[in-house]
Amino acid sequence: MILTLAAPAAAAALIGGLVAGPATALPPHPFGLPVLTIGCPNQGSLMSLTAATGQSGPEPGIAPGEIRFQSFPAAPPIPAAGQVTVAWVNTTTGQSGIVNLEGAYPYLSKTVYTGHGEVIATAFGSINLGSAPICSNSPSTGTFIV
C-alpha cells in the first residue's frame, strides 16, 4: 500500500524535474554593424558610430511576443541629439510597423508587440552634432526571433 501511494508522488517529482521552467529570452541581438555617419564635424571628428540591438521577451519590461529595439553610441564622440526609427516586419505572421525610439539621448529604446516569429527590422535615422547640419545615418538591418 505504501509503495502504491509513493509511486505516483515519485513519478510526479521525476516528471516535475524534467519539465522546463519558464522560457527565457535570448540576449540582446545586434542589428548589423554599427551605423556610420560621415562628413559631419563632431568634436574634431568627421564621423560618428551608433549601434542598435533587439531584445525579445520574456524579460523584465518585455512581455512574450514583444521586442525592445535600442540604440546607443558605439564609439565616441557622442552626437548632441538624434532620432532613430525602426521599421519591422514579422515574416511569420505578416504583422509590421514603424516606431520612433524614445528616451534620453543618446540611449533610445522602444518596446513593441511584434507577435511571435521571425522579425526583420531596419534601423535608420539622423543625428545632430550641435555644430553642423543634421546628418543621416546609413541604415542597419537585423533579424530577430521573438
C-alpha atoms as one frame of an Amber mdcrd trajectory, in Angstrom:
protein
   0.000   0.000   0.000   2.792   2.453   0.834   4.517   1.647  -2.477   1.247
   2.251  -4.346   0.864   5.707  -2.790   4.557   6.569  -3.130   4.818   5.658
  -6.830   2.573   8.477  -8.129   4.365  11.000  -5.913   7.772   9.792  -7.121
   6.618   9.887 -10.738   5.290  13.430 -10.296   8.582  14.535  -8.731  10.545
  12.935 -11.568   8.352  14.461 -14.254   8.369  17.818 -12.461  12.166  17.749
 -12.540  12.133  17.155 -16.300   9.608  19.826 -17.208  11.240  23.051 -18.313
  10.742  26.169 -16.254   9.597  29.483 -17.684  11.114  30.338 -21.045  13.871
  32.914 -21.072  14.727  35.242 -23.903  17.858  35.287 -25.963  20.380  38.014
 -25.089  20.131  41.327 -26.975  20.936  40.698 -30.619  22.703  43.395 -32.630
  21.482  44.769 -35.902  24.280  44.638 -38.488  27.457  46.583 -37.934  27.241
  49.928 -36.119  25.858  52.667 -38.359  28.346  55.195 -39.619  27.722  58.879
 -40.195  30.499  60.528 -42.189  31.128  64.159 -43.049  29.551  65.958 -40.102
  32.179  67.581 -37.886  31.731  66.488 -34.277  34.191  67.446 -31.565  37.106
  67.260 -34.006  35.968  64.018 -35.654  34.386  63.649 -39.095  32.401  60.546
 -38.170  30.120  59.041 -35.563  29.143  55.397 -34.873  25.769  54.284 -33.499
  24.800  50.695 -32.631  21.332  49.132 -32.375  20.031  45.917 -30.787  16.794
  44.000 -30.430  15.860  42.177 -27.195  12.921  39.768 -27.237  10.865  38.790
 -24.194  10.153  37.406 -21.762  12.433  39.712 -19.801  11.659  42.375 -17.196
   9.654  45.021 -19.046   9.394  42.907 -22.212   6.435  40.520 -22.464   6.364
  37.389 -24.635   5.736  38.424 -28.242   7.425  41.801 -27.715  10.826  43.115
 -28.694  12.706  46.134 -27.351  14.670  47.993 -30.005  17.570  50.054 -28.605
  20.218  52.404 -29.991  23.310  53.779 -28.309  26.730  55.262 -29.170  29.180
  52.641 -30.444  32.249  54.888 -30.216  32.988  58.481 -29.216  32.371  61.271
 -29.994  28.725  61.228 -28.945  26.325  63.316 -31.054  24.354  66.096 -29.371
  20.946  64.764 -30.456  19.383  62.254 -32.784  16.295  60.449 -33.981  16.282
  56.711 -34.661  13.383  54.963 -36.373  12.869  51.204 -36.729  10.743  49.639
 -39.470   9.950  45.969 -38.819   8.025  43.057 -40.310   7.229  39.712 -38.694
   7.756  37.265 -41.576   5.861  34.549 -39.683   2.629  36.486 -39.055   2.786
  39.355 -41.548   2.487  41.996 -38.797   4.576  45.124 -39.396   5.178  48.584
 -38.031   7.345  51.675 -37.875   8.356  53.134 -34.497  10.454  56.057 -33.312
  12.792  55.157 -30.469  12.342  57.293 -27.348  14.246  58.222 -24.222  17.103
  60.412 -23.086  19.531  60.734 -25.987  21.919  59.048 -26.729  20.216  55.962
 -25.217  16.951  55.439 -27.084  14.576  52.457 -26.969  11.033  51.342 -27.674
   9.252  48.086 -26.794   6.732  46.934 -29.408   4.424  43.972 -29.788   5.510
  42.114 -32.934   3.951  38.738 -32.160   5.941  35.519 -32.038   8.076  34.585
 -35.025  10.983  35.874 -37.087  11.233  39.663 -37.239  13.314  41.549 -39.790
  13.976  45.162 -38.834  15.850  48.154 -40.218  17.088  50.997 -38.014  17.732
  54.381 -39.602  17.749  57.998 -38.583  19.586  61.262 -38.282  21.928  62.901
 -35.832  22.597  66.480 -34.864  26.151  67.115 -33.823  25.419  70.583 -32.499
  27.956  72.243 -34.816  26.715  71.316 -38.283  23.563  70.499 -40.223  21.575
  67.379 -39.339  23.153  64.308 -40.960  21.548  61.000 -41.928  22.893  57.669
 -40.733  23.326  54.733 -43.049  20.638  52.119 -42.214  21.314  48.833 -40.438
  19.241  45.656 -40.703  18.841  42.751 -38.287  16.864  39.534 -37.888  15.356
  38.583 -34.519  13.462  35.586 -33.119  10.591  36.651 -30.866
